[in-house]
Amino acid sequence: MSLEPLGIAAEEGGALDFDPQRATGWTPAWLDEVTLVPWGVEEPGGARRAAGLFDRDGQFLPEGHCHRYADGPITVAPVVPRLDGPVERLPGRWLYGGLFYGHFGHFLCETTSRLWALPRLGEVDGIVFLPKQRMTHERRQIRQQAPFLEALGLGRLAVRAPQAPVAVERLAVPPQGFGIGRLIAGRPEYRAFMRDRLGAGIAAEGPADIYVSRARLPTKRGSVLLETRIEALMEAAGYTIFHPQEHDLPTQLARWKAARRIVALDGSALHLAAMLAGPGTRVAILNRGPSHNIEDYLLQFRSFAGIEPLRIEAVSGFYHPSGRRVVKRETHALLDFPAIGAALAGAGFIAHARGWTAPEPADLAEAAAGLAARMGEPLALHGT
């Protein structure tokens, strides 16, 4: 195609046709001489991106849109920038993967969403993505997620997330099979692909009972106050405290396969757990704030593993930097400890609720002050 600047394409993309109970019906097909444009002349700002695919005649391909949620795409058709030199060409057959994220949760839910099509395509030379971030060296972002691709048996494939337009000789563009919101249920082909391929050569190894902690994550990620107290109570009940980010991916996969009881705050680690947990595994999820993210994890466990997790609602308030718009995923919640203990004991996750008493006001005040010091700004307490 000619890379003269193009106007915004008329096709901006609508809702994604997504039924987790129905196969996609996609027939493998190859598009010839597709140009992938990773950045437009102007970016829309926020979470949205100007990026996409153009056919050999310069027409925008709406099937290249990327969806985080089903209601509409996160991408908009880009205005193609002027280029001083020739466009790089990727020879051979490539799968289009959508947006490549560095954040592990978004990587799992969005970047892997088209990989299910690979077994249907026969021999391919690689996977090409749109980059989520501007980087001088594209390998920096790809390298950190390489272990996951290896765990799917895809380590031999070339993986690209180019920062400038590239021309792809032959490109397959399957529909998304996964995402966030109601997309978290996954299409049948995506669930089967993950079930059959993810960590297929890794044996289950680890404790049967684990508590998944967020206590050592950066404060910006959001969590709850006094999680170390939850850790101590769960450890006293026989659980092993698990900090997934401190282990390599093979260890994480082995742990999730081995676990028979999982207790956790809602968080990205559970996306991986839901892909690997067996139907006999019991799961309890504590809502950790004012967001509705817990709904995604509940739906994913139901859809992928046939598990109905125990849902624990025990948030009595939350802290957030004062004077700023509340970002729900960055809050730190106050929890009702007696309610948590009663719920876990009532469902058989712990033997009794002794010790799950309300924290002393002085302990809460100290924890809030410590959080404010780590964040470097004053905090405001919000009610639920």
C-alpha positions as CSV (number, residue, x, y, z in Angstrom):
1,M,0.0,0.0,0.0
2,S,1.0,3.6,-0.4
3,L,1.9,5.2,2.9
4,E,0.7,8.7,2.1
5,P,-1.1,10.0,5.2
6,L,-4.6,8.6,5.4
7,G,-7.7,10.1,6.9
8,I,-9.5,8.3,9.8
9,A,-11.2,5.3,8.4
10,A,-15.0,5.3,8.4
11,E,-15.2,2.0,10.2
12,E,-14.5,2.8,13.8
13,G,-15.7,-0.5,15.2
14,G,-18.7,-1.4,17.2
15,A,-19.6,-4.1,19.8
16,L,-17.8,-7.4,19.6
17,D,-19.9,-10.4,18.7
18,F,-19.0,-12.5,21.7
19,D,-20.8,-15.6,23.0
20,P,-18.7,-17.7,25.4
21,Q,-20.9,-20.8,24.7
22,R,-20.6,-20.5,20.9
23,A,-17.5,-21.3,18.7
24,T,-16.2,-18.4,16.7
25,G,-16.9,-20.1,13.4
26,W,-13.7,-18.6,12.1
27,T,-12.2,-20.2,9.0
28,P,-8.4,-19.8,8.7
29,A,-7.7,-17.3,6.0
30,W,-4.6,-15.4,4.9
31,L,-4.6,-11.7,3.9
32,D,-1.8,-10.7,1.5
33,E,0.5,-7.6,1.9
34,V,-1.1,-6.1,5.0
35,T,0.4,-3.0,6.6
36,L,0.4,-2.8,10.4
37,V,0.5,0.8,11.7
38,P,1.4,0.9,15.4
39,W,1.0,4.6,16.0
40,G,-1.1,7.3,14.3
41,V,-0.2,10.9,13.7
42,E,-2.3,11.9,16.8
43,E,-3.2,9.6,19.7
44,P,-6.7,9.9,21.2
45,G,-5.4,9.9,24.8
46,G,-6.4,7.8,27.8
47,A,-6.5,4.1,27.3
48,R,-7.5,4.3,23.6
49,R,-4.9,3.9,20.9
50,A,-4.7,5.0,17.2
51,A,-3.4,1.8,15.5
52,G,-4.5,-0.9,13.2
53,L,-4.2,-2.8,9.9
54,F,-4.6,-1.7,6.3
55,D,-5.0,-4.0,3.3
56,R,-2.9,-3.9,0.1
57,D,-5.1,-1.2,-1.3
58,G,-4.8,1.1,1.7
59,Q,-8.2,0.2,3.2
60,F,-8.5,0.0,7.0
61,L,-9.3,-3.5,8.2
62,P,-11.8,-3.3,11.1
63,E,-11.1,-6.9,12.1
64,G,-7.8,-5.7,13.4
65,H,-9.5,-3.6,16.1
66,C,-8.6,-4.6,19.7
67,H,-11.3,-4.9,22.4
68,R,-10.7,-4.7,26.1
69,Y,-14.5,-4.9,26.7
70,A,-17.2,-6.2,24.4
71,D,-19.0,-2.8,23.9
72,G,-16.4,-1.2,21.7
73,P,-12.8,-1.3,20.6
74,I,-9.9,0.3,22.5
75,T,-8.3,1.1,19.1
76,V,-9.3,3.8,16.6
77,A,-8.2,3.8,13.0
78,P,-5.0,5.8,12.7
79,V,-3.9,8.6,10.5
80,V,-0.8,7.1,8.9
81,P,2.4,9.2,9.4
82,R,4.7,10.2,6.6
83,L,7.8,8.0,6.4
84,D,11.2,9.1,5.2
85,G,12.4,5.6,4.2
86,P,11.1,2.3,3.0
87,V,8.8,0.2,5.2
88,E,10.2,-2.9,6.8
89,R,8.8,-6.1,5.4
90,L,8.0,-9.3,7.3
91,P,8.2,-12.2,4.9
92,G,6.2,-15.3,5.4
93,R,3.1,-16.2,7.4
94,W,2.2,-14.3,10.6
95,L,-0.5,-14.4,13.2
96,Y,-1.9,-11.0,14.2
97,G,-2.0,-10.9,18.0
98,G,-3.6,-7.5,18.8
99,L,-2.1,-5.2,21.5
100,F,1.1,-6.3,23.4
101,Y,0.9,-5.3,27.1
102,G,3.6,-5.2,29.7
103,H,1.2,-5.4,32.6
104,F,0.7,-9.1,33.4
105,G,-3.0,-9.0,33.9
106,H,-3.7,-7.1,30.6
107,F,-1.1,-9.3,28.9
108,L,-3.0,-12.4,29.9
109,C,-6.5,-11.1,29.1
110,E,-5.8,-9.1,25.9
111,T,-2.4,-10.0,24.4
112,T,-3.1,-13.7,24.4
113,S,-6.6,-13.4,23.1
114,R,-5.9,-14.5,19.5
115,L,-3.3,-17.2,20.2
116,W,-6.0,-19.8,20.2
117,A,-5.9,-19.8,16.3
118,L,-2.3,-21.0,16.0
119,P,-3.1,-24.7,15.9
120,R,-5.4,-24.1,13.0
121,L,-2.9,-22.3,10.8
122,G,-0.3,-24.9,10.3
123,E,3.3,-23.5,10.0
124,V,3.7,-19.8,10.8
125,D,6.8,-17.7,11.0
126,G,5.8,-15.5,13.9
127,I,3.3,-13.4,15.8
128,V,3.1,-9.7,15.2
129,F,1.5,-7.3,17.7
130,L,0.7,-3.6,18.1
131,P,2.9,-2.2,20.9
132,K,1.1,-0.7,23.9
133,Q,4.0,1.6,24.8
134,R,6.5,3.6,22.8
135,M,9.9,2.1,23.2
136,T,13.3,2.6,21.5
137,H,13.9,-1.2,21.6
138,E,10.7,-3.3,21.0
139,R,12.4,-6.4,22.6
140,R,12.3,-4.7,26.0
141,Q,8.6,-5.2,26.3
142,I,8.4,-8.6,24.6
143,R,11.3,-10.1,26.6
144,Q,9.5,-9.9,30.0
145,Q,6.5,-12.0,28.7
146,A,8.6,-14.5,26.7
147,P,8.3,-17.2,29.5
148,F,4.5,-17.2,29.1
149,L,4.8,-17.8,25.3
150,E,7.3,-20.5,26.0
151,A,4.9,-22.1,28.5
152,L,2.4,-22.3,25.6
153,G,5.0,-24.1,23.4
154,L,5.5,-21.0,21.2
155,G,9.1,-20.2,22.1
156,R,10.3,-21.1,18.6
157,L,8.2,-18.4,16.9
158,A,9.4,-14.9,16.1
159,V,7.5,-12.3,18.1
160,R,7.4,-8.6,16.9
161,A,5.8,-5.5,18.3
162,P,7.2,-2.9,15.9
163,Q,7.3,0.8,16.7
164,A,7.1,1.8,13.0
165,P,4.8,0.6,10.2
166,V,5.6,-2.9,8.8
167,A,4.3,-4.7,5.7
168,V,3.4,-8.3,6.4
169,E,3.5,-10.7,3.4
170,R,0.7,-13.0,4.7
171,L,-1.3,-12.3,7.9
172,A,-4.1,-14.2,9.7
173,V,-6.5,-12.1,11.7
174,P,-8.7,-14.3,13.9
175,P,-11.3,-12.8,16.3
176,Q,-10.5,-12.3,19.9
177,G,-11.2,-15.1,22.2
178,F,-10.7,-13.4,25.6
179,G,-10.7,-10.0,27.3
180,I,-12.2,-8.2,30.3
181,G,-15.7,-7.8,31.5
182,R,-18.0,-10.4,29.9
183,L,-15.1,-11.3,27.6
184,I,-13.4,-12.9,30.6
185,A,-15.5,-16.1,30.1
186,G,-13.5,-16.8,26.9
187,R,-14.6,-18.4,23.7
188,P,-14.6,-22.2,23.6
189,E,-11.5,-22.3,21.3
190,Y,-9.5,-20.0,23.6
191,R,-10.4,-22.0,26.8
192,A,-9.5,-25.3,25.1
193,F,-6.2,-23.9,23.8
194,M,-5.1,-22.7,27.3
195,R,-6.3,-25.9,28.9
196,D,-4.3,-28.1,26.5
197,R,-1.2,-26.0,26.1
198,L,-0.4,-23.8,29.1
199,G,2.4,-25.5,31.1
200,A,1.6,-28.8,29.6
201,G,5.1,-30.1,30.5
202,I,5.0,-28.8,34.1
203,A,3.9,-31.1,36.9
204,A,1.8,-29.9,39.9
205,E,4.0,-29.1,42.8
206,G,3.4,-27.1,45.9
207,P,1.2,-26.8,49.0
208,A,-2.5,-27.8,48.9
209,D,-3.6,-24.6,50.7
210,I,-2.4,-21.2,49.7
211,Y,-3.2,-17.6,50.5
212,V,-2.3,-15.3,47.6
213,S,-0.9,-12.1,49.0
214,R,-0.6,-8.6,47.6
215,A,1.4,-7.3,50.6
216,R,4.7,-7.0,48.6
217,L,3.3,-5.3,45.5
218,P,3.9,-1.6,44.8
219,T,1.4,0.6,46.7
220,K,0.1,2.0,43.4
221,R,-1.4,-1.4,42.6
222,G,-3.9,-1.1,45.4
223,S,-4.6,-3.5,48.2
224,V,-6.0,-3.5,51.8
225,L,-4.7,-2.3,55.1
226,L,-3.2,-4.8,57.5
227,E,-2.8,-7.6,54.9
228,T,0.1,-8.9,56.9
229,R,-2.4,-9.6,59.7
230,I,-4.5,-11.7,57.2
231,E,-1.3,-13.5,56.2
232,A,-0.6,-14.4,59.9
233,L,-4.1,-15.6,60.5
234,M,-4.1,-17.7,57.3
235,E,-0.7,-19.1,58.1
236,A,-1.9,-20.1,61.6
237,A,-4.8,-21.9,59.8
238,G,-2.3,-24.0,57.8
239,Y,-2.0,-22.0,54.6
240,T,1.2,-21.2,52.8
241,I,1.6,-17.5,51.9
242,F,2.2,-17.1,48.2
243,H,3.6,-14.0,46.5
244,P,3.3,-15.0,42.8
245,Q,5.5,-12.1,41.5
246,E,8.4,-13.4,43.5
247,H,8.5,-16.7,41.6
248,D,9.3,-17.6,38.0
249,L,6.5,-18.6,35.7
250,P,7.1,-22.4,35.8
251,T,6.9,-22.3,39.6
252,Q,3.7,-20.3,39.5
253,L,2.1,-22.8,37.1
254,A,3.1,-25.7,39.3
255,R,1.7,-24.0,42.4
256,W,-1.7,-23.3,40.7
257,K,-1.9,-26.8,39.5
258,A,-1.2,-28.2,43.0
259,A,-3.5,-26.0,45.0
260,R,-6.7,-27.5,46.4
261,R,-7.8,-24.5,48.4
262,I,-7.0,-20.9,47.3
263,V,-7.8,-17.8,49.3
264,A,-7.0,-14.5,47.7
265,L,-7.8,-10.8,47.3
266,D,-9.1,-10.1,43.9
267,G,-6.1,-9.5,41.6
268,S,-4.4,-10.3,38.3
269,A,-2.8,-13.5,39.7
270,L,-6.2,-15.1,39.7
271,H,-6.5,-14.9,35.9
272,L,-3.7,-17.5,35.7
273,A,-5.1,-19.5,38.5
274,A,-8.4,-19.8,36.8
275,M,-6.7,-21.2,33.6
276,L,-5.1,-24.0,35.6
277,A,-7.2,-24.9,38.6
278,G,-9.0,-28.2,38.5
279,P,-12.8,-28.5,39.1
280,G,-12.1,-29.9,42.6
281,T,-10.2,-26.8,43.7
282,R,-12.0,-24.6,46.2
283,V,-11.5,-20.8,45.8
284,A,-12.4,-17.9,48.1
285,I,-12.0,-14.4,46.8
286,L,-12.1,-11.3,49.0
287,N,-13.3,-8.1,47.3
288,R,-10.6,-5.5,48.0
289,G,-12.3,-2.3,47.1
290,P,-15.0,-0.2,45.4
291,S,-14.3,-1.5,41.9
292,H,-16.2,-4.4,40.4
293,N,-13.1,-6.4,39.3
294,I,-14.1,-9.3,41.5
295,E,-16.9,-10.0,39.0
296,D,-14.3,-10.9,36.3
297,Y,-12.6,-13.4,38.5
298,L,-15.8,-15.1,39.6
299,L,-16.9,-15.4,36.0
300,Q,-13.6,-16.7,34.8
301,F,-13.4,-19.5,37.4
302,R,-16.9,-20.5,36.5
303,S,-16.3,-20.6,32.8
304,F,-12.7,-22.0,32.7
305,A,-12.8,-24.5,35.6
306,G,-16.4,-25.0,36.6
307,I,-15.7,-23.5,40.0
308,E,-18.1,-21.3,41.9
309,P,-15.8,-19.3,44.2
310,L,-16.8,-18.2,47.7
311,R,-17.3,-14.4,47.4
312,I,-16.5,-12.4,50.5
313,E,-17.7,-8.8,50.7
314,A,-16.1,-7.2,53.8
315,V,-15.0,-3.7,52.7
316,S,-16.0,-1.1,55.2
317,G,-14.1,1.9,53.6
318,F,-11.0,2.7,51.7
319,Y,-8.1,5.1,51.5
320,H,-7.0,7.0,48.5
321,P,-4.7,10.0,48.0
322,S,-6.6,13.1,49.0
323,G,-7.4,15.8,46.5
324,R,-7.3,13.4,43.6
325,R,-9.9,11.7,41.5
326,V,-10.5,8.2,43.0
327,V,-8.9,5.5,40.8
328,K,-10.7,2.5,42.1
329,R,-8.0,0.0,41.4
330,E,-5.5,2.1,43.4
331,T,-7.5,2.2,46.6
332,H,-6.5,0.5,49.9
333,A,-9.5,-0.9,51.7
334,L,-10.4,-1.3,55.3
335,L,-11.7,-4.8,55.9
336,D,-14.2,-6.3,58.4
337,F,-12.0,-9.0,59.9
338,P,-14.7,-10.8,61.9
339,A,-16.8,-11.0,58.7
340,I,-13.9,-12.5,56.8
341,G,-13.2,-15.1,59.5
342,A,-16.9,-16.1,59.7
343,A,-17.2,-16.5,56.0
344,L,-14.1,-18.6,55.7
345,A,-15.0,-20.8,58.6
346,G,-18.6,-21.2,57.5
347,A,-17.5,-22.4,54.1
348,G,-14.8,-24.8,55.5
349,F,-11.7,-22.9,54.4
350,I,-10.5,-22.6,58.0
351,A,-11.4,-24.6,61.0
352,H,-12.6,-21.7,63.1
353,A,-12.8,-17.9,63.2
354,R,-11.0,-17.4,66.4
355,G,-8.5,-14.6,66.1
356,W,-10.4,-12.8,63.4
357,T,-11.1,-9.8,65.6
358,A,-11.4,-6.2,64.6
359,P,-8.1,-4.4,64.6
360,E,-7.3,-1.9,67.3
361,P,-7.9,1.7,66.2
362,A,-4.2,2.4,67.0
363,D,-3.1,-0.4,64.6
364,L,-5.3,0.9,61.8
365,A,-4.0,4.5,62.4
366,E,-0.4,3.3,62.3
367,A,-1.1,1.2,59.1
368,A,-2.7,4.2,57.4
369,A,0.2,6.5,58.4
370,G,2.7,4.0,57.1
371,L,0.8,3.7,53.8
372,A,0.7,7.5,53.4
373,A,4.5,7.7,54.1
374,R,5.2,5.0,51.4
375,M,3.0,6.8,48.9
376,G,4.5,10.2,49.7
377,E,1.1,12.0,50.0
378,P,-1.7,12.4,52.4
379,L,-4.7,10.0,52.3
380,A,-8.4,10.5,52.6
381,L,-10.7,7.9,54.0
382,H,-13.8,7.2,51.9
383,G,-16.9,5.2,52.9
384,T,-18.3,2.4,50.9
